[in-house]
Amino acid sequence: MSSELFIDVSPSEIIIALIEDKRLVELTREKSGTKYAVGDIYLGKVKKIMPGLNATFVNVGYEKDAFLHYLDMGPQFATLNKFLHFATSRKGRTITTTKMHSEPDIDKHGKITNLLRSGQSILVQIAKEPISTKGPRLTSELSVAGRNMVLVPFSDKVSVSQKIRTLEERNRLRKLIQSIKPRNYGVILRTAAEGKMVAELDQELKRLVNKWESVLPKLKKTNPPGLVLGELSRTSALLRDVYSPSFSNIYINDYSVYEEVNEYIAAIAPEKRKTIKFYDKKAPMFDAFGIDKQIKALFGKTVTFKSGAYLIIEHTEAFHVIDVNSGNRAKAGNNQETNALEVNLSACEEIARQLRLRDMGGIIVIDFIDMHDAENRQKVYTKMKEVMAADRTKHHILPLSKFCLMQITRQRVRPEEHIDTAEVCPACKGTGKVTPTILFTDEISSRVDYIFSDLSHKKIIIQVHPFVESYLKKGFYSILRKWRWKYLKKIEVVGLENIALLEARYFDGNMEEIIF
């Protein structure tokens, strides 16, 4: 399976698209200046303790206080609290994690009122980004993620990813890490660590330890609420989680991000730097590679897949509902049960793709086409587990009920990706009526004259629908050539599929849009 990553940078946001076998499977959008990424560690202040919930609200600087439950505080909370006390109160003296004397684990059935009080400073990590009207969800079981492992301060446990199937490899990695890890540090080995040698793992372990130890001087200077250890940028974090040697290309249209990614890949896989490519062509990258078209087709309420079958996807506050429909699909000679099985098996692949693409979390209920044979229902359940195996997000799948309903729970750590694919018609502005099409080229010609005569631009780029582009360029004495002869200026016409038939956009030589 070939994979490609596209990173589209604009002044307002960064969009990251993961393509597998030419199909869009993941899309991440990060607004410029976005805060509170999962993995960020804050020095917060306890605002209000809720004994009835056995939880507390913590101020980490967000407009709504973040939520911390007792069960998310972690067994080593007493040791972490002691570390924070030493780090903030003993001026001139330093204490490292390895020199800390560990306190006993807190009682997992205890009360939060025995550990926290209002106004107290506390080290917390973002476990879930703010979703809807809720503030961030926190944990005090801190961790620092790397490519091959996750470092857990104040723990001594070594865990190995369940996705590493070979018992010999799991034992090898566990013994290797136990022999090199410092005292008072736990390690969770990720799937990417499979087959790695001791030198590479030791180098990454030291880098993560140094990153954690850098928290100490920041704690002395930070007044709560304040960030003390930031995650990687969303781009580098995604690369850390999804990068594999099977990546054939990584396209980036911004040079500073290109250099950042180049530096990151050089550290983890220097032989793969040649796969990173700077995209500097005039046509928008997502349009040139057909990604915009896939986005428009995949984010609507109705999503079609094989042979006319389609999904209807509805979202509510409590859960998501996916309805599988056969449409006009029917094979001669096949009975209803066989047709239902074929459509349901095909739907599994598209549903798994949609869950990753939209990052749907919480409870998902899928209404498959009715099947009376229990063996066929088992086949659909097995297929769904198989196609969901590639999903990195924690999930749990229940077998189909006799009514062919399937329930899936999928961890939600950030808001669901939502793109409104319905557009207000730019030609009629929603009125349902347009100016005569015969006058459209006259309107463009008038604006070209205004741009050169009144605004004194040296060059313009006009983006239109491909049909209009063909009309403007057709023939030796084309309309475009006549414009060039008349003004003796640089004029380019670019056809884009995501532009409406009677819409035109105008840009100067620096690709800044000219608004009328």
LOGURO-475524 format. One record per residue (C-alpha): residue number from 1; x, y, z. Coordinates in steps of 0.5 Angstrom, whole numbers. Layout:
N
<rec i="NUM" east="X" north="Y" up="Z"/>
...
***
This chain:
516
<rec i="1" east="0" north="0" up="0"/>
<rec i="2" east="3" north="7" up="-2"/>
<rec i="3" east="2" north="13" up="2"/>
<rec i="4" east="3" north="20" up="1"/>
<rec i="5" east="2" north="26" up="5"/>
<rec i="6" east="0" north="33" up="3"/>
<rec i="7" east="1" north="39" up="8"/>
<rec i="8" east="-3" north="45" up="5"/>
<rec i="9" east="-1" north="52" up="9"/>
<rec i="10" east="-5" north="58" up="8"/>
<rec i="11" east="-5" north="64" up="13"/>
<rec i="12" east="-11" north="62" up="16"/>
<rec i="13" east="-10" north="55" up="17"/>
<rec i="14" east="-6" north="48" up="16"/>
<rec i="15" east="-9" north="43" up="12"/>
<rec i="16" east="-6" north="36" up="13"/>
<rec i="17" east="-9" north="30" up="8"/>
<rec i="18" east="-6" north="23" up="8"/>
<rec i="19" east="-7" north="19" up="2"/>
<rec i="20" east="-7" north="11" up="2"/>
<rec i="21" east="-7" north="8" up="-5"/>
<rec i="22" east="-10" north="15" up="-8"/>
<rec i="23" east="-16" north="15" up="-3"/>
<rec i="24" east="-16" north="20" up="2"/>
<rec i="25" east="-17" north="17" up="9"/>
<rec i="26" east="-15" north="22" up="14"/>
<rec i="27" east="-16" north="30" up="14"/>
<rec i="28" east="-13" north="35" up="19"/>
<rec i="29" east="-14" north="42" up="20"/>
<rec i="30" east="-11" north="47" up="25"/>
<rec i="31" east="-13" north="54" up="25"/>
<rec i="32" east="-7" north="59" up="26"/>
<rec i="33" east="-6" north="60" up="33"/>
<rec i="34" east="-10" north="54" up="36"/>
<rec i="35" east="-8" north="52" up="43"/>
<rec i="36" east="-9" north="46" up="47"/>
<rec i="37" east="-7" north="41" up="43"/>
<rec i="38" east="-7" north="34" up="46"/>
<rec i="39" east="0" north="32" up="50"/>
<rec i="40" east="1" north="40" up="52"/>
<rec i="41" east="3" north="40" up="59"/>
<rec i="42" east="1" north="46" up="64"/>
<rec i="43" east="2" north="49" up="71"/>
<rec i="44" east="-5" north="50" up="72"/>
<rec i="45" east="-9" north="52" up="78"/>
<rec i="46" east="-15" north="48" up="82"/>
<rec i="47" east="-21" north="53" up="81"/>
<rec i="48" east="-27" north="49" up="84"/>
<rec i="49" east="-27" north="42" up="87"/>
<rec i="50" east="-34" north="38" up="86"/>
<rec i="51" east="-34" north="32" up="91"/>
<rec i="52" east="-40" north="29" up="88"/>
<rec i="53" east="-37" north="28" up="82"/>
<rec i="54" east="-30" north="26" up="85"/>
<rec i="55" east="-27" north="31" up="80"/>
<rec i="56" east="-24" north="38" up="80"/>
<rec i="57" east="-24" north="44" up="75"/>
<rec i="58" east="-17" north="47" up="73"/>
<rec i="59" east="-16" north="53" up="70"/>
<rec i="60" east="-11" north="52" up="65"/>
<rec i="61" east="-12" north="59" up="61"/>
<rec i="62" east="-18" north="57" up="57"/>
<rec i="63" east="-24" north="61" up="57"/>
<rec i="64" east="-28" north="55" up="60"/>
<rec i="65" east="-24" north="51" up="66"/>
<rec i="66" east="-21" north="44" up="64"/>
<rec i="67" east="-24" north="38" up="68"/>
<rec i="68" east="-20" north="33" up="72"/>
<rec i="69" east="-23" north="27" up="75"/>
<rec i="70" east="-20" north="23" up="81"/>
<rec i="71" east="-19" north="17" up="76"/>
<rec i="72" east="-15" north="21" up="71"/>
<rec i="73" east="-10" north="23" up="77"/>
<rec i="74" east="-6" north="17" up="76"/>
<rec i="75" east="-3" north="12" up="81"/>
<rec i="76" east="4" north="17" up="82"/>
<rec i="77" east="0" north="23" up="83"/>
<rec i="78" east="3" north="24" up="90"/>
<rec i="79" east="10" north="23" up="87"/>
<rec i="80" east="8" north="28" up="82"/>
<rec i="81" east="6" north="33" up="87"/>
<rec i="82" east="12" north="32" up="91"/>
<rec i="83" east="16" north="34" up="85"/>
<rec i="84" east="12" north="40" up="84"/>
<rec i="85" east="13" north="42" up="91"/>
<rec i="86" east="21" north="42" up="90"/>
<rec i="87" east="21" north="45" up="84"/>
<rec i="88" east="17" north="51" up="86"/>
<rec i="89" east="19" north="52" up="93"/>
<rec i="90" east="27" north="51" up="94"/>
<rec i="91" east="30" north="56" up="90"/>
<rec i="92" east="37" north="55" up="88"/>
<rec i="93" east="37" north="48" up="89"/>
<rec i="94" east="35" north="43" up="83"/>
<rec i="95" east="32" north="36" up="84"/>
<rec i="96" east="31" north="31" up="78"/>
<rec i="97" east="26" north="26" up="77"/>
<rec i="98" east="31" north="20" up="78"/>
<rec i="99" east="33" north="23" up="85"/>
<rec i="100" east="26" north="23" up="87"/>
<rec i="101" east="24" north="18" up="93"/>
<rec i="102" east="17" north="15" up="90"/>
<rec i="103" east="11" north="16" up="94"/>
<rec i="104" east="6" north="10" up="95"/>
<rec i="105" east="1" north="10" up="90"/>
<rec i="106" east="-6" north="14" up="91"/>
<rec i="107" east="-12" north="10" up="93"/>
<rec i="108" east="-16" north="8" up="87"/>
<rec i="109" east="-22" north="9" up="91"/>
<rec i="110" east="-20" north="15" up="94"/>
<rec i="111" east="-23" north="22" up="95"/>
<rec i="112" east="-21" north="28" up="91"/>
<rec i="113" east="-22" north="32" up="97"/>
<rec i="114" east="-16" north="29" up="101"/>
<rec i="115" east="-11" north="31" up="95"/>
<rec i="116" east="-13" north="37" up="93"/>
<rec i="117" east="-16" north="44" up="95"/>
<rec i="118" east="-18" north="50" up="92"/>
<rec i="119" east="-12" north="55" up="89"/>
<rec i="120" east="-7" north="49" up="89"/>
<rec i="121" east="-2" north="49" up="83"/>
<rec i="122" east="-2" north="42" up="79"/>
<rec i="123" east="1" north="39" up="74"/>
<rec i="124" east="-4" north="37" up="68"/>
<rec i="125" east="-3" north="35" up="61"/>
<rec i="126" east="-9" north="36" up="56"/>
<rec i="127" east="-12" north="29" up="54"/>
<rec i="128" east="-18" north="32" up="50"/>
<rec i="129" east="-18" north="38" up="46"/>
<rec i="130" east="-24" north="43" up="48"/>
<rec i="131" east="-30" north="40" up="44"/>
<rec i="132" east="-37" north="44" up="43"/>
<rec i="133" east="-38" north="48" up="50"/>
<rec i="134" east="-34" north="44" up="54"/>
<rec i="135" east="-27" north="46" up="56"/>
<rec i="136" east="-21" north="41" up="56"/>
<rec i="137" east="-20" north="34" up="59"/>
<rec i="138" east="-14" north="33" up="63"/>
<rec i="139" east="-10" north="28" up="66"/>
<rec i="140" east="-4" north="28" up="71"/>
<rec i="141" east="-1" north="22" up="69"/>
<rec i="142" east="4" north="25" up="65"/>
<rec i="143" east="7" north="23" up="59"/>
<rec i="144" east="12" north="25" up="53"/>
<rec i="145" east="11" north="22" up="47"/>
<rec i="146" east="16" north="20" up="42"/>
<rec i="147" east="17" north="16" up="35"/>
<rec i="148" east="18" north="9" up="38"/>
<rec i="149" east="16" north="10" up="45"/>
<rec i="150" east="12" north="14" up="50"/>
<rec i="151" east="16" north="16" up="57"/>
<rec i="152" east="12" north="16" up="63"/>
<rec i="153" east="16" north="20" up="69"/>
<rec i="154" east="15" north="17" up="76"/>
<rec i="155" east="13" north="10" up="74"/>
<rec i="156" east="18" north="4" up="73"/>
<rec i="157" east="13" north="0" up="69"/>
<rec i="158" east="15" north="-2" up="62"/>
<rec i="159" east="9" north="-4" up="57"/>
<rec i="160" east="10" north="-6" up="50"/>
<rec i="161" east="4" north="-5" up="44"/>
<rec i="162" east="-1" north="-10" up="44"/>
<rec i="163" east="0" north="-10" up="36"/>
<rec i="164" east="7" north="-13" up="36"/>
<rec i="165" east="5" north="-20" up="36"/>
<rec i="166" east="11" north="-24" up="36"/>
<rec i="167" east="12" north="-26" up="44"/>
<rec i="168" east="20" north="-26" up="42"/>
<rec i="169" east="20" north="-19" up="40"/>
<rec i="170" east="16" north="-17" up="46"/>
<rec i="171" east="20" north="-20" up="51"/>
<rec i="172" east="27" north="-17" up="47"/>
<rec i="173" east="24" north="-10" up="47"/>
<rec i="174" east="22" north="-11" up="54"/>
<rec i="175" east="29" north="-13" up="57"/>
<rec i="176" east="32" north="-8" up="53"/>
<rec i="177" east="29" north="-2" up="55"/>
<rec i="178" east="29" north="-5" up="62"/>
<rec i="179" east="37" north="-5" up="62"/>
<rec i="180" east="37" north="2" up="59"/>
<rec i="181" east="32" north="6" up="62"/>
<rec i="182" east="33" north="11" up="68"/>
<rec i="183" east="30" north="10" up="75"/>
<rec i="184" east="23" north="13" up="76"/>
<rec i="185" east="22" north="13" up="69"/>
<rec i="186" east="17" north="8" up="66"/>
<rec i="187" east="16" north="7" up="58"/>
<rec i="188" east="11" north="5" up="53"/>
<rec i="189" east="14" north="2" up="47"/>
<rec i="190" east="10" north="3" up="41"/>
<rec i="191" east="9" north="-1" up="35"/>
<rec i="192" east="14" north="3" up="31"/>
<rec i="193" east="19" north="0" up="36"/>
<rec i="194" east="19" north="-7" up="33"/>
<rec i="195" east="25" north="-9" up="30"/>
<rec i="196" east="29" north="-3" up="32"/>
<rec i="197" east="36" north="-4" up="35"/>
<rec i="198" east="39" north="-1" up="42"/>
<rec i="199" east="43" north="5" up="40"/>
<rec i="200" east="36" north="8" up="36"/>
<rec i="201" east="32" north="7" up="42"/>
<rec i="202" east="37" north="9" up="47"/>
<rec i="203" east="38" north="15" up="43"/>
<rec i="204" east="31" north="17" up="43"/>
<rec i="205" east="30" north="15" up="50"/>
<rec i="206" east="35" north="20" up="52"/>
<rec i="207" east="32" north="25" up="48"/>
<rec i="208" east="25" north="24" up="51"/>
<rec i="209" east="28" north="25" up="58"/>
<rec i="210" east="32" north="31" up="57"/>
<rec i="211" east="25" north="34" up="54"/>
<rec i="212" east="22" north="32" up="61"/>
<rec i="213" east="28" north="35" up="65"/>
<rec i="214" east="27" north="41" up="61"/>
<rec i="215" east="20" north="42" up="65"/>
<rec i="216" east="24" north="44" up="72"/>
<rec i="217" east="27" north="51" up="70"/>
<rec i="218" east="20" north="53" up="67"/>
<rec i="219" east="17" north="51" up="73"/>
<rec i="220" east="21" north="56" up="77"/>
<rec i="221" east="19" north="62" up="72"/>
<rec i="222" east="12" north="60" up="71"/>
<rec i="223" east="6" north="63" up="74"/>
<rec i="224" east="-1" north="59" up="74"/>
<rec i="225" east="-4" north="58" up="69"/>
<rec i="226" east="2" north="57" up="64"/>
<rec i="227" east="5" north="52" up="59"/>
<rec i="228" east="11" north="49" up="61"/>
<rec i="229" east="12" north="43" up="56"/>
<rec i="230" east="9" north="44" up="49"/>
<rec i="231" east="7" north="38" up="44"/>
<rec i="232" east="10" north="38" up="37"/>
<rec i="233" east="7" north="42" up="32"/>
<rec i="234" east="1" north="39" up="29"/>
<rec i="235" east="5" north="37" up="23"/>
<rec i="236" east="11" north="34" up="26"/>
<rec i="237" east="6" north="30" up="31"/>
<rec i="238" east="2" north="27" up="25"/>
<rec i="239" east="9" north="25" up="22"/>
<rec i="240" east="11" north="22" up="29"/>
<rec i="241" east="4" north="18" up="29"/>
<rec i="242" east="3" north="16" up="22"/>
<rec i="243" east="10" north="16" up="18"/>
<rec i="244" east="12" north="9" up="15"/>
<rec i="245" east="17" north="8" up="10"/>
<rec i="246" east="12" north="6" up="5"/>
<rec i="247" east="11" north="14" up="5"/>
<rec i="248" east="13" north="15" up="-3"/>
<rec i="249" east="12" north="23" up="-2"/>
<rec i="250" east="11" north="28" up="2"/>
<rec i="251" east="8" north="35" up="-1"/>
<rec i="252" east="9" north="42" up="2"/>
<rec i="253" east="7" north="48" up="-1"/>
<rec i="254" east="10" north="53" up="5"/>
<rec i="255" east="18" north="53" up="5"/>
<rec i="256" east="18" north="54" up="13"/>
<rec i="257" east="14" north="48" up="14"/>
<rec i="258" east="18" north="44" up="9"/>
<rec i="259" east="24" north="46" up="13"/>
<rec i="260" east="21" north="44" up="19"/>
<rec i="261" east="19" north="37" up="16"/>
<rec i="262" east="26" north="36" up="13"/>
<rec i="263" east="29" north="37" up="20"/>
<rec i="264" east="24" north="32" up="23"/>
<rec i="265" east="25" north="26" up="18"/>
<rec i="266" east="33" north="27" up="18"/>
<rec i="267" east="32" north="26" up="25"/>
<rec i="268" east="28" north="19" up="25"/>
<rec i="269" east="29" north="17" up="18"/>
<rec i="270" east="35" north="21" up="14"/>
<rec i="271" east="35" north="16" up="8"/>
<rec i="272" east="28" north="18" up="7"/>
<rec i="273" east="29" north="26" up="6"/>
<rec i="274" east="28" north="25" up="-2"/>
<rec i="275" east="21" north="24" up="-1"/>
<rec i="276" east="20" north="31" up="2"/>
<rec i="277" east="18" north="35" up="-4"/>
<rec i="278" east="17" north="43" up="-4"/>
<rec i="279" east="11" north="44" up="-8"/>
<rec i="280" east="11" north="51" up="-12"/>
<rec i="281" east="7" north="51" up="-18"/>
<rec i="282" east="1" north="56" up="-19"/>
<rec i="283" east="-5" north="51" up="-19"/>
<rec i="284" east="-7" north="50" up="-11"/>
<rec i="285" east="-4" north="44" up="-9"/>
<rec i="286" east="-10" north="40" up="-7"/>
<rec i="287" east="-14" north="42" up="-13"/>
<rec i="288" east="-8" north="39" up="-18"/>
<rec i="289" east="-8" north="33" up="-14"/>
<rec i="290" east="-15" north="32" up="-14"/>
<rec i="291" east="-16" north="32" up="-6"/>
<rec i="292" east="-21" north="38" up="-6"/>
<rec i="293" east="-26" north="33" up="-11"/>
<rec i="294" east="-25" north="28" up="-6"/>
<rec i="295" east="-26" north="32" up="0"/>
<rec i="296" east="-33" north="35" up="-3"/>
<rec i="297" east="-35" north="28" up="-5"/>
<rec i="298" east="-33" north="25" up="2"/>
<rec i="299" east="-36" north="30" up="7"/>
<rec i="300" east="-43" north="31" up="5"/>
<rec i="301" east="-49" north="27" up="9"/>
<rec i="302" east="-50" north="22" up="3"/>
<rec i="303" east="-43" north="18" up="1"/>
<rec i="304" east="-43" north="14" up="-5"/>
<rec i="305" east="-39" north="7" up="-5"/>
<rec i="306" east="-39" north="1" up="-10"/>
<rec i="307" east="-44" north="0" up="-15"/>
<rec i="308" east="-49" north="5" up="-13"/>
<rec i="309" east="-50" north="4" up="-6"/>
<rec i="310" east="-49" north="9" up="-1"/>
<rec i="311" east="-49" north="11" up="6"/>
<rec i="312" east="-53" north="17" up="10"/>
<rec i="313" east="-49" north="20" up="16"/>
<rec i="314" east="-53" north="24" up="21"/>
<rec i="315" east="-50" north="27" up="27"/>
<rec i="316" east="-53" north="28" up="34"/>
<rec i="317" east="-50" north="31" up="41"/>
<rec i="318" east="-50" north="24" up="44"/>
<rec i="319" east="-48" north="19" up="38"/>
<rec i="320" east="-47" north="18" up="30"/>
<rec i="321" east="-52" north="14" up="26"/>
<rec i="322" east="-50" north="11" up="19"/>
<rec i="323" east="-55" north="8" up="15"/>
<rec i="324" east="-53" north="3" up="9"/>
<rec i="325" east="-57" north="3" up="3"/>
<rec i="326" east="-56" north="-1" up="-3"/>
<rec i="327" east="-59" north="4" up="-8"/>
<rec i="328" east="-60" north="1" up="-15"/>
<rec i="329" east="-55" north="-4" up="-14"/>
<rec i="330" east="-58" north="-11" up="-16"/>
<rec i="331" east="-55" north="-17" up="-19"/>
<rec i="332" east="-59" north="-22" up="-23"/>
<rec i="333" east="-59" north="-29" up="-20"/>
<rec i="334" east="-57" north="-26" up="-13"/>
<rec i="335" east="-62" north="-27" up="-8"/>
<rec i="336" east="-64" north="-21" up="-3"/>
<rec i="337" east="-59" north="-24" up="3"/>
<rec i="338" east="-53" north="-25" up="-2"/>
<rec i="339" east="-54" north="-18" up="-5"/>
<rec i="340" east="-55" north="-15" up="3"/>
<rec i="341" east="-48" north="-19" up="5"/>
<rec i="342" east="-44" north="-16" up="-1"/>
<rec i="343" east="-47" north="-9" up="0"/>
<rec i="344" east="-45" north="-9" up="8"/>
<rec i="345" east="-38" north="-12" up="6"/>
<rec i="346" east="-37" north="-6" up="2"/>
<rec i="347" east="-40" north="-1" up="7"/>
<rec i="348" east="-35" north="-4" up="12"/>
<rec i="349" east="-29" north="-1" up="8"/>
<rec i="350" east="-32" north="6" up="7"/>
<rec i="351" east="-35" north="6" up="14"/>
<rec i="352" east="-28" north="5" up="17"/>
<rec i="353" east="-25" north="10" up="12"/>
<rec i="354" east="-31" north="15" up="14"/>
<rec i="355" east="-29" north="14" up="22"/>
<rec i="356" east="-22" north="16" up="21"/>
<rec i="357" east="-23" north="22" up="16"/>
<rec i="358" east="-28" north="25" up="20"/>
<rec i="359" east="-25" north="23" up="26"/>
<rec i="360" east="-32" north="21" up="29"/>
<rec i="361" east="-32" north="19" up="36"/>
<rec i="362" east="-36" north="17" up="42"/>
<rec i="363" east="-42" north="12" up="40"/>
<rec i="364" east="-43" north="10" up="33"/>
<rec i="365" east="-49" north="6" up="31"/>
<rec i="366" east="-49" north="3" up="24"/>
<rec i="367" east="-56" north="0" up="21"/>
<rec i="368" east="-54" north="-5" up="16"/>
<rec i="369" east="-58" north="-8" up="11"/>
<rec i="370" east="-62" north="-14" up="14"/>
<rec i="371" east="-59" north="-21" up="14"/>
<rec i="372" east="-63" north="-27" up="17"/>
<rec i="373" east="-57" north="-31" up="17"/>
<rec i="374" east="-53" north="-31" up="23"/>
<rec i="375" east="-47" north="-33" up="19"/>
<rec i="376" east="-47" north="-27" up="14"/>
<rec i="377" east="-48" north="-23" up="20"/>
<rec i="378" east="-41" north="-26" up="23"/>
<rec i="379" east="-38" north="-24" up="17"/>
<rec i="380" east="-40" north="-17" up="17"/>
<rec i="381" east="-37" north="-17" up="24"/>
<rec i="382" east="-31" north="-20" up="22"/>
<rec i="383" east="-30" north="-15" up="16"/>
<rec i="384" east="-31" north="-9" up="20"/>
<rec i="385" east="-26" north="-11" up="25"/>
<rec i="386" east="-21" north="-13" up="20"/>
<rec i="387" east="-22" north="-6" up="16"/>
<rec i="388" east="-22" north="-2" up="23"/>
<rec i="389" east="-15" north="-5" up="25"/>
<rec i="390" east="-11" north="1" up="21"/>
<rec i="391" east="-15" north="6" up="26"/>
<rec i="392" east="-10" north="8" up="31"/>
<rec i="393" east="-15" north="11" up="35"/>
<rec i="394" east="-18" north="7" up="41"/>
<rec i="395" east="-24" north="3" up="39"/>
<rec i="396" east="-29" north="-2" up="41"/>
<rec i="397" east="-34" north="-6" up="36"/>
<rec i="398" east="-40" north="-10" up="38"/>
<rec i="399" east="-43" north="-16" up="34"/>
<rec i="400" east="-49" north="-14" up="30"/>
<rec i="401" east="-56" north="-15" up="33"/>
<rec i="402" east="-61" north="-19" up="30"/>
<rec i="403" east="-64" north="-13" up="27"/>
<rec i="404" east="-57" north="-12" up="24"/>
<rec i="405" east="-55" north="-6" up="28"/>
<rec i="406" east="-48" north="-5" up="30"/>
<rec i="407" east="-45" north="-1" up="36"/>
<rec i="408" east="-38" north="2" up="35"/>
<rec i="409" east="-35" north="6" up="41"/>
<rec i="410" east="-29" north="11" up="39"/>
<rec i="411" east="-24" north="15" up="43"/>
<rec i="412" east="-26" north="22" up="42"/>
<rec i="413" east="-20" north="27" up="44"/>
<rec i="414" east="-21" north="33" up="39"/>
<rec i="415" east="-27" north="36" up="35"/>
<rec i="416" east="-30" north="32" up="30"/>
<rec i="417" east="-28" north="34" up="23"/>
<rec i="418" east="-34" north="38" up="19"/>
<rec i="419" east="-34" north="41" up="12"/>
<rec i="420" east="-40" north="44" up="9"/>
<rec i="421" east="-40" north="41" up="2"/>
<rec i="422" east="-46" north="45" up="0"/>
<rec i="423" east="-45" north="52" up="-3"/>
<rec i="424" east="-49" north="58" up="-4"/>
<rec i="425" east="-49" north="59" up="-11"/>
<rec i="426" east="-44" north="65" up="-13"/>
<rec i="427" east="-47" north="66" up="-19"/>
<rec i="428" east="-54" north="68" up="-16"/>
<rec i="429" east="-52" north="69" up="-9"/>
<rec i="430" east="-58" north="64" up="-7"/>
<rec i="431" east="-63" north="68" up="-11"/>
<rec i="432" east="-64" north="62" up="-16"/>
<rec i="433" east="-63" north="67" up="-22"/>
<rec i="434" east="-57" north="69" up="-25"/>
<rec i="435" east="-55" north="75" up="-30"/>
<rec i="436" east="-55" north="73" up="-37"/>
<rec i="437" east="-49" north="68" up="-39"/>
<rec i="438" east="-48" north="71" up="-45"/>
<rec i="439" east="-45" north="77" up="-41"/>
<rec i="440" east="-41" north="73" up="-37"/>
<rec i="441" east="-34" north="74" up="-41"/>
<rec i="442" east="-36" north="82" up="-42"/>
<rec i="443" east="-36" north="82" up="-34"/>
<rec i="444" east="-29" north="79" up="-34"/>
<rec i="445" east="-27" north="83" up="-39"/>
<rec i="446" east="-29" north="90" up="-36"/>
<rec i="447" east="-26" north="88" up="-29"/>
<rec i="448" east="-19" north="86" up="-33"/>
<rec i="449" east="-19" north="93" up="-36"/>
<rec i="450" east="-21" north="96" up="-29"/>
<rec i="451" east="-15" north="92" up="-26"/>
<rec i="452" east="-10" north="95" up="-31"/>
<rec i="453" east="-13" north="102" up="-32"/>
<rec i="454" east="-15" north="104" up="-25"/>
<rec i="455" east="-11" north="99" up="-20"/>
<rec i="456" east="-5" north="99" up="-25"/>
<rec i="457" east="-3" north="92" up="-24"/>
<rec i="458" east="3" north="89" up="-28"/>
<rec i="459" east="0" north="82" up="-28"/>
<rec i="460" east="-7" north="78" up="-26"/>
<rec i="461" east="-9" north="71" up="-26"/>
<rec i="462" east="-16" north="69" up="-27"/>
<rec i="463" east="-19" north="63" up="-24"/>
<rec i="464" east="-25" north="60" up="-27"/>
<rec i="465" east="-29" north="54" up="-29"/>
<rec i="466" east="-25" north="49" up="-34"/>
<rec i="467" east="-31" north="50" up="-39"/>
<rec i="468" east="-30" north="58" up="-38"/>
<rec i="469" east="-22" north="57" up="-39"/>
<rec i="470" east="-23" north="53" up="-45"/>
<rec i="471" east="-28" north="58" up="-48"/>
<rec i="472" east="-23" north="64" up="-47"/>
<rec i="473" east="-17" north="60" up="-50"/>
<rec i="474" east="-20" north="57" up="-56"/>
<rec i="475" east="-18" north="59" up="-63"/>
<rec i="476" east="-12" north="63" up="-65"/>
<rec i="477" east="-15" north="69" up="-64"/>
<rec i="478" east="-18" north="67" up="-57"/>
<rec i="479" east="-21" north="72" up="-52"/>
<rec i="480" east="-15" north="71" up="-48"/>
<rec i="481" east="-10" north="73" up="-53"/>
<rec i="482" east="-14" north="79" up="-55"/>
<rec i="483" east="-13" north="82" up="-48"/>
<rec i="484" east="-6" north="81" up="-48"/>
<rec i="485" east="-5" north="85" up="-54"/>
<rec i="486" east="-9" north="90" up="-52"/>
<rec i="487" east="-6" north="91" up="-45"/>
<rec i="488" east="1" north="88" up="-47"/>
<rec i="489" east="1" north="86" up="-40"/>
<rec i="490" east="1" north="79" up="-37"/>
<rec i="491" east="-5" north="75" up="-36"/>
<rec i="492" east="-6" north="68" up="-34"/>
<rec i="493" east="-13" north="64" up="-34"/>
<rec i="494" east="-13" north="58" up="-30"/>
<rec i="495" east="-19" north="53" up="-29"/>
<rec i="496" east="-21" north="50" up="-23"/>
<rec i="497" east="-26" north="45" up="-22"/>
<rec i="498" east="-28" north="47" up="-15"/>
<rec i="499" east="-30" north="54" up="-18"/>
<rec i="500" east="-37" north="55" up="-20"/>
<rec i="501" east="-39" north="56" up="-28"/>
<rec i="502" east="-41" north="63" up="-27"/>
<rec i="503" east="-35" north="65" up="-22"/>
<rec i="504" east="-29" north="68" up="-23"/>
<rec i="505" east="-23" north="70" up="-18"/>
<rec i="506" east="-18" north="75" up="-19"/>
<rec i="507" east="-11" north="75" up="-17"/>
<rec i="508" east="-5" north="80" up="-17"/>
<rec i="509" east="3" north="77" up="-19"/>
<rec i="510" east="4" north="76" up="-11"/>
<rec i="511" east="-3" north="71" up="-11"/>
<rec i="512" east="-6" north="76" up="-7"/>
<rec i="513" east="-14" north="76" up="-9"/>
<rec i="514" east="-17" north="83" up="-12"/>
<rec i="515" east="-23" north="84" up="-8"/>
<rec i="516" east="-29" north="88" up="-12"/>
***
